[in-house]
Amino acid sequence: MKILVCISHVPDTTSKIVFKNDNTEFDASGVTFVINPYDEFGLTKAMHIKESMGGTITVVNVGLAATESTLRKALAIGADEAVRINTEPTDAAFVAGLLAEYAGEENFDLIITGRESIDYNGGAVPGILSAHLNIPFVNACIGLDINADQATLIREIDGGKETLQGKLPLLIAGQKGLVEEKDLRIPAMRGIMMARKKPLRVVEASEIHKQTTVLNYQLPDEKGACTLIDPDNVDQLVELLHSEAKVI
Ligand SMILES: Cc1cc2nc3c(=O)[nH]c(=O)nc-3n(C[C@H](O)[C@H](O)[C@H](O)COP(=O)(O)OP(=O)(O)OC[C@H]3O[C@@H](n4cnc5c(N)ncnc54)[C@H](O)[C@@H]3O)c2cc1C
Protein backbone atom coordinates (compact mmCIF):
# COMPACT_ATOMS: atom_id res chain seq x y z
CA MET A 1 0.00 0.00 0.00
CA LYS A 2 1.56 3.26 -1.13
CA ILE A 3 0.16 6.05 1.03
CA LEU A 4 0.58 9.82 0.76
CA VAL A 5 -0.30 12.01 3.74
CA CYS A 6 -0.56 15.75 3.04
CA ILE A 7 0.71 17.73 5.98
CA SER A 8 -0.19 21.33 6.70
CA HIS A 9 2.17 23.29 8.99
CA VAL A 10 -0.05 25.38 11.29
CA PRO A 11 0.28 27.57 14.40
CA ASP A 12 -0.20 25.75 17.69
CA THR A 13 -3.80 26.26 18.86
CA THR A 14 -2.60 28.21 21.92
CA SER A 15 -0.81 30.82 19.74
CA LYS A 16 -1.82 34.45 19.99
CA ILE A 17 -2.85 35.50 16.49
CA VAL A 18 -1.49 38.89 15.42
CA PHE A 19 -1.46 40.50 11.98
CA LYS A 20 1.09 42.97 10.65
CA ASN A 21 1.54 45.35 7.71
CA ASP A 22 -1.88 46.93 8.04
CA ASN A 23 -3.58 43.57 8.75
CA THR A 24 -2.48 42.09 5.43
CA GLU A 25 -0.06 39.48 6.81
CA PHE A 26 -0.02 36.97 9.64
CA ASP A 27 2.82 37.71 12.08
CA ALA A 28 4.58 34.37 12.62
CA SER A 29 7.23 35.73 14.99
CA GLY A 30 7.31 33.78 18.25
CA VAL A 31 4.66 31.32 17.03
CA THR A 32 5.19 27.56 17.49
CA PHE A 33 4.10 25.51 14.49
CA VAL A 34 2.72 21.97 14.62
CA ILE A 35 1.27 19.31 12.33
CA ASN A 36 -2.32 20.28 11.51
CA PRO A 37 -4.34 18.17 14.03
CA TYR A 38 -6.58 16.66 11.31
CA ASP A 39 -3.42 15.56 9.46
CA GLU A 40 -2.09 13.94 12.62
CA PHE A 41 -5.24 11.78 12.73
CA GLY A 42 -4.59 10.94 9.06
CA LEU A 43 -0.94 10.10 9.64
CA THR A 44 -1.85 7.82 12.56
CA LYS A 45 -4.44 6.04 10.38
CA ALA A 46 -1.76 5.60 7.70
CA MET A 47 0.49 4.00 10.34
CA HIS A 48 -2.29 1.57 11.30
CA ILE A 49 -2.80 0.59 7.64
CA LYS A 50 0.93 0.15 7.08
CA GLU A 51 1.23 -1.99 10.21
CA SER A 52 -1.61 -4.30 9.14
CA MET A 53 -1.04 -4.43 5.36
CA GLY A 54 2.57 -3.31 4.80
CA GLY A 55 3.57 -0.45 2.53
CA THR A 56 5.16 2.97 2.65
CA ILE A 57 4.07 6.36 3.93
CA THR A 58 5.21 9.56 2.25
CA VAL A 59 4.39 12.91 3.82
CA VAL A 60 4.28 16.04 1.68
CA ASN A 61 4.03 19.73 2.43
CA VAL A 62 3.86 22.77 0.19
CA GLY A 63 5.88 25.32 2.10
CA LEU A 64 9.14 27.12 2.70
CA ALA A 65 12.12 25.70 4.62
CA ALA A 66 10.59 26.54 8.02
CA THR A 67 8.07 23.72 7.54
CA GLU A 68 10.80 21.06 7.59
CA SER A 69 10.60 20.79 11.41
CA THR A 70 6.97 19.72 11.00
CA LEU A 71 7.89 17.18 8.30
CA ARG A 72 10.69 15.83 10.53
CA LYS A 73 8.11 15.36 13.31
CA ALA A 74 5.94 13.35 10.87
CA LEU A 75 9.02 11.23 10.06
CA ALA A 76 9.69 10.76 13.78
CA ILE A 77 6.09 9.60 14.26
CA GLY A 78 6.63 6.94 11.59
CA ALA A 79 6.43 8.22 7.99
CA ASP A 80 9.11 6.73 5.71
CA GLU A 81 9.98 9.74 3.60
CA ALA A 82 9.09 13.39 3.25
CA VAL A 83 8.77 15.76 0.33
CA ARG A 84 8.65 19.54 0.56
CA ILE A 85 7.40 21.46 -2.45
CA ASN A 86 9.35 24.66 -2.09
CA THR A 87 7.05 27.68 -2.22
CA GLU A 88 4.84 29.83 0.02
CA PRO A 89 1.39 28.14 0.09
CA THR A 90 -0.57 31.24 -0.76
CA ASP A 91 -3.78 29.92 -2.31
CA ALA A 92 -5.73 26.65 -1.93
CA ALA A 93 -6.02 26.00 -5.68
CA PHE A 94 -2.30 26.70 -6.07
CA VAL A 95 -1.44 24.26 -3.24
CA ALA A 96 -3.78 21.57 -4.60
CA GLY A 97 -2.34 22.00 -8.12
CA LEU A 98 1.20 21.49 -6.86
CA LEU A 99 0.20 18.47 -4.75
CA ALA A 100 -1.58 17.00 -7.80
CA GLU A 101 1.50 17.45 -10.01
CA TYR A 102 3.61 15.58 -7.45
CA ALA A 103 1.05 12.86 -6.58
CA GLY A 104 0.12 12.33 -10.25
CA GLU A 105 3.63 11.06 -10.98
CA GLU A 106 3.84 8.70 -8.01
CA ASN A 107 0.77 6.41 -8.28
CA PHE A 108 -0.29 6.40 -4.63
CA ASP A 109 -3.01 3.90 -3.65
CA LEU A 110 -4.34 6.15 -0.93
CA ILE A 111 -4.03 9.89 -0.34
CA ILE A 112 -4.95 11.25 3.08
CA THR A 113 -5.47 14.93 3.86
CA GLY A 114 -7.09 16.64 6.80
CA ARG A 115 -10.68 17.90 6.53
CA GLU A 116 -9.37 21.45 6.88
CA SER A 117 -6.28 23.30 7.98
CA ILE A 118 -6.77 25.00 11.34
CA ASP A 119 -5.02 28.21 10.19
CA TYR A 120 -6.80 29.41 7.05
CA ASN A 121 -9.65 26.84 7.38
CA GLY A 122 -10.32 26.80 3.65
CA GLY A 123 -11.32 23.12 3.45
CA ALA A 124 -10.64 23.44 -0.26
CA VAL A 125 -7.39 21.55 -0.93
CA PRO A 126 -8.67 17.93 -0.78
CA GLY A 127 -11.60 18.43 -3.16
CA ILE A 128 -9.52 20.31 -5.72
CA LEU A 129 -6.72 17.73 -5.42
CA SER A 130 -9.08 14.79 -6.04
CA ALA A 131 -10.58 16.59 -9.04
CA HIS A 132 -7.11 17.10 -10.56
CA LEU A 133 -6.26 13.42 -10.01
CA ASN A 134 -9.73 12.24 -11.08
CA ILE A 135 -10.01 9.84 -8.14
CA PRO A 136 -12.88 9.27 -5.65
CA PHE A 137 -12.96 11.67 -2.69
CA VAL A 138 -14.62 11.16 0.71
CA ASN A 139 -14.73 14.19 2.98
CA ALA A 140 -15.08 14.23 6.79
CA CYS A 141 -13.95 10.61 6.85
CA ILE A 142 -14.18 8.87 10.25
CA GLY A 143 -13.65 5.25 9.21
CA LEU A 144 -11.62 3.42 6.57
CA ASP A 145 -11.26 -0.29 6.04
CA ILE A 146 -9.32 -1.62 3.04
CA ASN A 147 -9.76 -5.03 1.49
CA ALA A 148 -7.66 -5.63 -1.65
CA ASP A 149 -8.52 -2.68 -3.93
CA GLN A 150 -11.86 -1.92 -2.24
CA ALA A 151 -12.32 0.54 0.61
CA THR A 152 -15.25 0.80 2.97
CA LEU A 153 -15.50 4.32 4.31
CA ILE A 154 -17.54 6.01 6.99
CA ARG A 155 -18.32 9.68 6.69
CA GLU A 156 -19.76 11.95 9.34
CA ILE A 157 -22.99 13.57 8.23
CA ASP A 158 -25.26 15.92 10.15
CA GLY A 159 -26.56 13.92 13.10
CA GLY A 160 -25.32 10.56 11.83
CA LYS A 161 -22.96 8.50 9.72
CA GLU A 162 -22.86 7.34 6.13
CA THR A 163 -21.07 4.18 4.95
CA LEU A 164 -19.71 4.14 1.43
CA GLN A 165 -17.65 1.88 -0.76
CA GLY A 166 -15.02 2.93 -3.27
CA LYS A 167 -12.19 1.55 -5.30
CA LEU A 168 -8.55 2.49 -4.76
CA PRO A 169 -6.85 4.78 -5.56
CA LEU A 170 -8.88 7.28 -3.57
CA LEU A 171 -8.52 10.36 -1.43
CA ILE A 172 -9.95 10.89 2.03
CA ALA A 173 -10.08 14.05 4.09
CA GLY A 174 -9.86 12.81 7.67
CA GLN A 175 -10.80 14.08 11.08
CA LYS A 176 -11.13 12.85 14.66
CA GLY A 177 -12.84 9.47 14.56
CA LEU A 178 -10.56 8.16 11.82
CA VAL A 179 -8.47 7.35 14.88
CA GLU A 180 -9.03 8.55 18.43
CA GLU A 181 -6.90 11.08 20.31
CA LYS A 182 -5.55 8.30 22.54
CA ASP A 183 -4.13 6.61 19.40
CA LEU A 184 -1.97 9.60 18.41
CA ARG A 185 1.73 8.86 18.68
CA ILE A 186 4.22 11.04 20.46
CA PRO A 187 7.61 10.72 18.77
CA ALA A 188 9.97 8.71 20.98
CA MET A 189 13.71 9.50 21.15
CA ARG A 190 14.44 6.53 18.85
CA GLY A 191 11.94 7.86 16.30
CA ILE A 192 13.49 11.34 16.47
CA MET A 193 16.98 9.92 15.91
CA MET A 194 15.78 7.73 13.02
CA ALA A 195 13.92 10.67 11.46
CA ARG A 196 17.22 12.50 10.99
CA LYS A 197 18.35 9.76 8.62
CA LYS A 198 15.09 9.45 6.68
CA PRO A 199 14.93 11.18 3.27
CA LEU A 200 13.45 14.68 3.08
CA ARG A 201 13.42 15.71 -0.56
CA VAL A 202 12.90 19.27 -1.72
CA VAL A 203 11.09 19.71 -5.03
CA GLU A 204 10.93 23.07 -6.77
CA ALA A 205 7.41 24.38 -7.37
CA SER A 206 6.23 24.83 -10.93
CA GLU A 207 4.42 27.91 -12.21
CA ILE A 208 0.81 27.42 -11.18
CA HIS A 209 -1.08 30.66 -10.86
CA LYS A 210 -2.87 31.76 -7.71
CA GLN A 211 -6.60 32.26 -8.08
CA THR A 212 -7.25 34.53 -5.09
CA THR A 213 -5.36 37.17 -3.11
CA VAL A 214 -6.07 38.12 0.50
CA LEU A 215 -6.67 41.86 0.88
CA ASN A 216 -6.71 41.91 4.69
CA TYR A 217 -7.57 39.98 7.83
CA GLN A 218 -9.82 41.04 10.70
CA LEU A 219 -9.82 39.63 14.21
CA PRO A 220 -13.18 39.07 15.93
CA ASP A 221 -14.38 41.87 18.24
CA GLU A 222 -13.10 41.71 21.82
CA LYS A 223 -15.53 39.87 24.09
CA GLY A 224 -17.46 42.25 26.37
CA ALA A 225 -17.35 42.03 30.16
CA CYS A 226 -19.42 39.22 31.64
CA THR A 227 -22.13 40.02 34.21
CA LEU A 228 -23.00 37.22 36.62
CA ILE A 229 -26.56 37.19 37.93
CA ASP A 230 -27.86 35.31 40.92
CA PRO A 231 -30.02 32.39 39.62
CA ASP A 232 -32.82 33.53 41.98
CA ASN A 233 -32.84 37.03 40.48
CA VAL A 234 -34.75 36.45 37.24
CA ASP A 235 -36.14 40.01 37.27
CA GLN A 236 -32.62 41.46 37.03
CA LEU A 237 -31.80 39.04 34.17
CA VAL A 238 -34.91 40.13 32.24
CA GLU A 239 -34.15 43.80 32.90
CA LEU A 240 -30.53 43.48 31.64
CA LEU A 241 -31.54 41.47 28.58
CA HIS A 242 -33.95 44.30 27.79
CA SER A 243 -31.94 47.40 28.69
CA GLU A 244 -28.30 46.33 28.01
CA ALA A 245 -28.24 43.36 25.65
CA LYS A 246 -31.39 44.66 23.91
CA VAL A 247 -32.38 41.15 22.83
CA ILE A 248 -35.91 41.24 24.32
C1 LIG B 1 1.92 33.94 3.46
C2 LIG B 1 0.57 33.39 3.09
C3 LIG B 1 -0.25 34.13 2.23
C4 LIG B 1 -1.52 33.65 1.89
N1 LIG B 1 -2.28 34.38 1.03
C5 LIG B 1 -3.46 33.85 0.59
C6 LIG B 1 -4.20 34.51 -0.43
O1 LIG B 1 -3.84 35.57 -0.93
N2 LIG B 1 -5.39 33.93 -0.84
C7 LIG B 1 -5.84 32.77 -0.28
O2 LIG B 1 -6.91 32.26 -0.67
N3 LIG B 1 -5.14 32.13 0.70
C8 LIG B 1 -3.96 32.64 1.14
N4 LIG B 1 -3.23 31.97 2.09
C9 LIG B 1 -3.78 30.76 2.68
C10 LIG B 1 -3.46 29.55 1.85
O3 LIG B 1 -4.38 29.48 0.79
C11 LIG B 1 -3.63 28.29 2.67
O4 LIG B 1 -2.64 28.23 3.65
C12 LIG B 1 -3.43 27.03 1.87
O5 LIG B 1 -3.76 27.17 0.56
C13 LIG B 1 -4.30 25.91 2.41
O6 LIG B 1 -5.59 26.11 1.93
P1 LIG B 1 -6.82 25.73 2.81
O7 LIG B 1 -6.92 26.61 4.00
O8 LIG B 1 -7.99 25.66 1.89
O9 LIG B 1 -6.44 24.26 3.29
P2 LIG B 1 -7.52 23.19 3.64
O10 LIG B 1 -8.18 22.74 2.40
O11 LIG B 1 -8.36 23.67 4.77
O12 LIG B 1 -6.57 22.02 4.17
C14 LIG B 1 -7.08 20.67 4.17
C15 LIG B 1 -5.94 19.73 4.09
O13 LIG B 1 -5.21 19.95 2.88
C16 LIG B 1 -3.83 19.67 3.12
N5 LIG B 1 -3.03 20.89 2.95
C17 LIG B 1 -3.42 22.19 3.08
N6 LIG B 1 -2.38 23.02 2.88
C18 LIG B 1 -1.30 22.22 2.62
C19 LIG B 1 0.05 22.48 2.34
N7 LIG B 1 0.55 23.72 2.29
N8 LIG B 1 0.88 21.42 2.11
C20 LIG B 1 0.40 20.14 2.14
N9 LIG B 1 -0.88 19.85 2.42
C21 LIG B 1 -1.72 20.87 2.65
C22 LIG B 1 -3.72 19.20 4.58
O14 LIG B 1 -3.86 17.81 4.62
C23 LIG B 1 -4.93 19.87 5.22
O15 LIG B 1 -5.37 19.23 6.38
C24 LIG B 1 -1.97 32.43 2.44
C25 LIG B 1 -1.14 31.67 3.28
C26 LIG B 1 0.12 32.13 3.59
C27 LIG B 1 1.01 31.28 4.48
The ligand as a MOL file (V3000), in Angstrom:
LIG
                    3D

  0  0  0     0  0            999 V3000
M  V30 BEGIN CTAB
M  V30 COUNTS 53 58 0 0 0
M  V30 BEGIN ATOM
M  V30 1 C 1.9170 33.9360 3.4630 0
M  V30 2 C 0.5680 33.3850 3.0910 0
M  V30 3 C -0.2520 34.1310 2.2340 0
M  V30 4 C -1.5210 33.6550 1.8920 0
M  V30 5 N -2.2780 34.3840 1.0300 0
M  V30 6 C -3.4580 33.8520 0.5910 0
M  V30 7 C -4.2010 34.5100 -0.4260 0
M  V30 8 O -3.8450 35.5690 -0.9320 0
M  V30 9 N -5.3900 33.9260 -0.8400 0
M  V30 10 C -5.8430 32.7690 -0.2770 0
M  V30 11 O -6.9050 32.2640 -0.6700 0
M  V30 12 N -5.1370 32.1310 0.7020 0
M  V30 13 C -3.9610 32.6410 1.1450 0
M  V30 14 N -3.2280 31.9660 2.0900 0
M  V30 15 C -3.7790 30.7580 2.6780 0
M  V30 16 C -3.4580 29.5460 1.8470 0
M  V30 17 O -4.3800 29.4840 0.7900 0
M  V30 18 C -3.6290 28.2910 2.6690 0
M  V30 19 O -2.6420 28.2270 3.6460 0
M  V30 20 C -3.4350 27.0280 1.8720 0
M  V30 21 O -3.7560 27.1710 0.5560 0
M  V30 22 C -4.3000 25.9110 2.4130 0
M  V30 23 O -5.5870 26.1070 1.9310 0
M  V30 24 P -6.8240 25.7260 2.8090 0
M  V30 25 O -6.9180 26.6070 3.9970 0
M  V30 26 O -7.9870 25.6590 1.8860 0
M  V30 27 O -6.4360 24.2610 3.2940 0
M  V30 28 P -7.5150 23.1890 3.6380 0
M  V30 29 O -8.1820 22.7410 2.3980 0
M  V30 30 O -8.3610 23.6670 4.7700 0
M  V30 31 O -6.5670 22.0220 4.1690 0
M  V30 32 C -7.0810 20.6740 4.1720 0
M  V30 33 C -5.9440 19.7340 4.0940 0
M  V30 34 O -5.2070 19.9530 2.8780 0
M  V30 35 C -3.8270 19.6730 3.1150 0
M  V30 36 N -3.0330 20.8870 2.9490 0
M  V30 37 C -3.4240 22.1880 3.0780 0
M  V30 38 N -2.3840 23.0180 2.8840 0
M  V30 39 C -1.3040 22.2220 2.6230 0
M  V30 40 C 0.0530 22.4750 2.3410 0
M  V30 41 N 0.5490 23.7250 2.2870 0
M  V30 42 N 0.8770 21.4180 2.1060 0
M  V30 43 C 0.4010 20.1410 2.1390 0
M  V30 44 N -0.8800 19.8450 2.4230 0
M  V30 45 C -1.7160 20.8660 2.6450 0
M  V30 46 C -3.7250 19.1980 4.5800 0
M  V30 47 O -3.8640 17.8110 4.6250 0
M  V30 48 C -4.9330 19.8740 5.2160 0
M  V30 49 O -5.3740 19.2250 6.3750 0
M  V30 50 C -1.9660 32.4250 2.4410 0
M  V30 51 C -1.1420 31.6710 3.2760 0
M  V30 52 C 0.1170 32.1270 3.5900 0
M  V30 53 C 1.0120 31.2760 4.4760 0
M  V30 END ATOM
M  V30 BEGIN BOND
M  V30 1 1 1 2
M  V30 2 1 2 3
M  V30 3 2 2 52
M  V30 4 2 3 4
M  V30 5 1 4 5
M  V30 6 1 4 50
M  V30 7 2 5 6
M  V30 8 1 6 7
M  V30 9 1 6 13
M  V30 10 2 7 8
M  V30 11 1 7 9
M  V30 12 1 9 10
M  V30 13 2 10 11
M  V30 14 1 10 12
M  V30 15 2 12 13
M  V30 16 1 13 14
M  V30 17 1 14 15
M  V30 18 1 14 50
M  V30 19 1 15 16
M  V30 20 1 16 17
M  V30 21 1 16 18
M  V30 22 1 18 19
M  V30 23 1 18 20
M  V30 24 1 20 21
M  V30 25 1 20 22
M  V30 26 1 22 23
M  V30 27 1 23 24
M  V30 28 2 24 25
M  V30 29 1 24 26
M  V30 30 1 24 27
M  V30 31 1 27 28
M  V30 32 2 28 29
M  V30 33 1 28 30
M  V30 34 1 28 31
M  V30 35 1 31 32
M  V30 36 1 32 33
M  V30 37 1 33 34
M  V30 38 1 33 48
M  V30 39 1 34 35
M  V30 40 1 35 36
M  V30 41 1 35 46
M  V30 42 1 36 37
M  V30 43 1 36 45
M  V30 44 2 37 38
M  V30 45 1 38 39
M  V30 46 1 39 40
M  V30 47 2 39 45
M  V30 48 1 40 41
M  V30 49 2 40 42
M  V30 50 1 42 43
M  V30 51 2 43 44
M  V30 52 1 44 45
M  V30 53 1 46 47
M  V30 54 1 46 48
M  V30 55 1 48 49
M  V30 56 2 50 51
M  V30 57 1 51 52
M  V30 58 1 52 53
M  V30 END BOND
M  V30 END CTAB
M  END
